[in-house]
Amino acid sequence: MTLFQCFSRKMSPVKLMRNTLWIISAETMSGRHAFSFAGNKVKATFLARPTMASSEEPKPKKLKISTQEKTDSEAKGSSVKLSPNSLFGMGNPLLDICAVVDKDFLDKYTLKPNDQILAEDKHKALFDELVNKFKAEYHAGGATQNSIKIAQWLIQEPHKAGTFFGCIGKDKFGEILKKRAEEAHIDAHYYEQDQEPTGSCAACITGANRSLVANLAAANCYKKEKHLDLEENWKLVECAEVYYIAGFFVTVSLESMLKVAKHASETNKMFCLNLSAPFICQFFKDHLMQLLPYVDVLFGNETEAAAFAKEQDFETKDIKEIAKKAQALPKVNTKRQRIVILTQGKDETVMALSDKIETFPVLATDPKDIVDTNGAGDAFVGGFLSGLVREKPLDQCVRAAHYAANVVIRRSGCTFPEKPDFV
């Protein structure tokens, strides 16, 4: 039995983590964050090992590694019955405008074939040209919202197991996003404002590559004090057992991310983060590193991992070594092991837990069947979350992730059929 298969025999990841709770003093948690940054200097605040609140409190179980093979019933893993709002996501809700373009179009706007960037002044005309010159399709998108939708699709019941927060405009595009969220059976609670229009994302597709240009607009207007802090909204946050936010949101509301991340840590729930794009690792490094001590599950792809490794001075380009080094970075709850999951397109997925590395082959796909890779990464995360929130073993979470990504790349945009056929 492999490291990750052992969860199905003894304890699921969530249950394991519930039984390994650290008690952090109120004085420590009242600080802004566990790490402070000044230029390139890092000052760490080390947390002393706390004593147990009671001598009767059970000791955390030690994870055992066995080579014994699982039985068929164990291989399928167990699943818990979910309540509404068990999975929480917060991010940038965007209307995706997807079109197949040519190299001249990419060159005109200095776009890389496979990249994610924020729109600048030079990209203002891009959105109109994309619609007028090419055959464009519209899909409800935004990285985190996509992942929550995919997770809900795989979960199926109950409806509204997934919750999503974000900001939209009071306009036609905003109404489309609300309708699409309702159709996907997610519990979307948008902060609606009329200063900026609903955000959009141009997905410029060339072959199996996609170049994403996001115009955040309203998504950039999310306010912690006007939405997240409201009593009725925070109650939804407290309902969740697993939290996921894409790294893109650090450009919008770091304070909101930190509030959710700290809540997850204090209540011994799971906080998941995505590196999202190389520019996040490069230009928002300090923001990212304020969050990382609270991260229980870190996602990324090979290009994001390379950028992260370079910024962290890991001095390696080997993706397995990057995963191990990222896994070992400081963490507030030191009795909970961080999980790092790095994808590599058609190549194997790498997972680091403790000092161990596991790899998982992706599902083989004929290149002729690939329609659009836009949203494949979001689908992978959504698939993984669908297993994690139901306390599935980690290898089963990866299976669900690969299945979801494989479905999405055969379709236009981050879309899926009515029912999954994943077992």
MOLINDA-V817894 format. One record per pair of residues at least 6 apart in sequence whose C-alpha atoms are under 7 Angstrom apart, sorted by sequence separation. I is the first residue (numbers start at 1). J is the second residue. If there is no record, write none. Layout:
BEGIN
i->{I:I}
j->{J:J}
END
This chain:
BEGIN
i->{7:36:37:106:130:168:204:205:227:228:264:275:316:343:351:352:408:36:181:203:204:264:342:343:351:408:35:36:203:204:342:350:351:408:35:152:203:341:342:350:387:388:407:34:35:152:202:203:261:341:349:350:387:34:201:202:306:327:340:341:348:349:201:202:327:340:348:349:201:309:327:339:340:348:349:384:387:109:148:200:201:339:347:348:383:384:200:338:347:199:200:337:346:384:199:305:323:337:383:384:199:383:145:198:199:382:197:198:199:381:196:197:198:380:383:168:170:196:273:379:380:163:164:165:167:168:169:170:271:272:162:163:164:165:166:167:168:169:170:174:271:272:273:274:275:276:380:160:161:162:163:164:165:166:167:168:169:173:271:272:273:274:275:278:282:327:379:380:159:160:171:247:270:271:272:273:274:278:281:327:379:23:159:160:169:171:242:243:244:245:246:247:277:281:169:241:242:243:244:245:246:247:248:276:324:377:169:241:242:243:244:245:246:247:265:275:278:282:323:376:379:168:222:246:320:99:168:191:222:324:220:224:248:262:376:101:247:254:258:261:375:376:100:152:99:149:99:191:373:99:140:149:250:293:294:372:98:99:293:294:371:372:375:97:98:293:363:370:371:372:374:375:20:97:98:140:302:362:370:371:372:374:19:97:297:298:299:300:301:302:369:371:372:96:97:296:297:298:299:300:301:302:95:96:295:296:297:298:299:300:301:363:95:96:95:96:94:95:94:93:94:93:169:92:168:167:168:93:167:91:166:90:91:167:89:167:166:6:89:3:2:2:1:2:9:1:8:1:1:265:1:8:93:84:87:88:89:90:91:92:93:83:84:85:86:87:88:89:90:91:92:93:127:82:84:85:86:87:88:89:90:84:85:83:85:95:82:113:119:114:115:116:117:118:119:113:114:115:116:117:118:119:113:114:115:116:117:118:113:112:111:144:144:101:143:94:95:96:97:98:99:100:101:102:94:95:96:97:98:99:100:101:93:94:95:96:97:98:99:100:94:96:93:92:242:241:88:85:88:86:87:85:86:87:88:89:91:85:86:87:88:89:90:91:86:87:88:89:92:91:116:208:210:208:209:210:208:150:147:151:155:146:147:150:151:154:146:150:147:148:151:143:147:151:21:37:18:35:33:154:146:139:87:82:80:22:79:80:79:22:79:21:78:20:77:98:20:77:17:14:13:12:12:13:12:8:7:5:4:4:5:4}
j->{13:42:43:112:136:174:210:211:233:234:270:281:322:349:357:358:414:43:188:210:211:271:349:350:358:415:43:44:211:212:350:358:359:416:44:161:212:350:351:359:396:397:416:44:45:162:212:213:271:351:359:360:397:45:212:213:317:338:351:352:359:360:213:214:339:352:360:361:214:322:340:352:353:361:362:397:400:123:162:214:215:353:361:362:397:398:215:353:362:215:216:353:362:400:216:322:340:354:400:401:217:401:164:217:218:401:217:218:219:401:217:218:219:401:404:190:192:218:295:401:402:186:187:188:190:191:192:193:294:295:186:187:188:189:190:191:192:193:194:198:295:296:297:298:299:300:404:185:186:187:188:189:190:191:192:193:194:198:296:297:298:299:300:303:307:352:404:405:185:186:197:273:296:297:298:299:300:304:307:353:405:50:186:187:196:198:269:270:271:272:273:274:304:308:197:269:270:271:272:273:274:275:276:304:352:405:198:270:271:272:273:274:275:276:294:304:307:311:352:405:408:198:252:276:350:130:199:222:253:355:252:256:280:294:408:134:280:287:291:294:408:409:134:186:134:184:135:227:409:136:177:186:287:330:331:409:136:137:331:332:409:410:413:136:137:332:402:409:410:411:413:414:60:137:138:180:342:402:410:411:412:414:60:138:338:339:340:341:342:343:410:412:413:138:139:338:339:340:341:342:343:344:138:139:338:339:340:341:342:343:344:406:139:140:140:141:140:141:141:141:142:142:218:142:218:218:219:145:219:144:219:144:145:221:144:222:222:65:148:65:65:66:66:67:74:67:74:68:69:333:70:77:166:158:161:162:163:164:165:166:167:158:159:160:161:162:163:164:165:166:167:168:202:158:160:161:162:163:164:165:166:161:162:161:163:173:161:206:213:209:210:211:212:213:214:209:210:211:212:213:214:215:210:211:212:213:214:215:211:211:211:245:246:204:246:198:199:200:201:202:203:204:205:206:199:200:201:202:203:204:205:206:199:200:201:202:203:204:205:206:201:203:219:219:389:389:237:236:240:239:240:239:240:241:242:243:245:240:241:242:243:244:245:246:242:243:244:245:249:249:277:370:373:372:373:374:373:379:378:382:386:378:379:382:383:386:379:383:381:382:385:378:382:386:268:286:268:290:290:420:414:413:389:390:390:333:390:391:391:335:392:335:392:335:392:413:336:393:336:391:391:391:392:393:393:393:393:393:393:394:395:395}
END
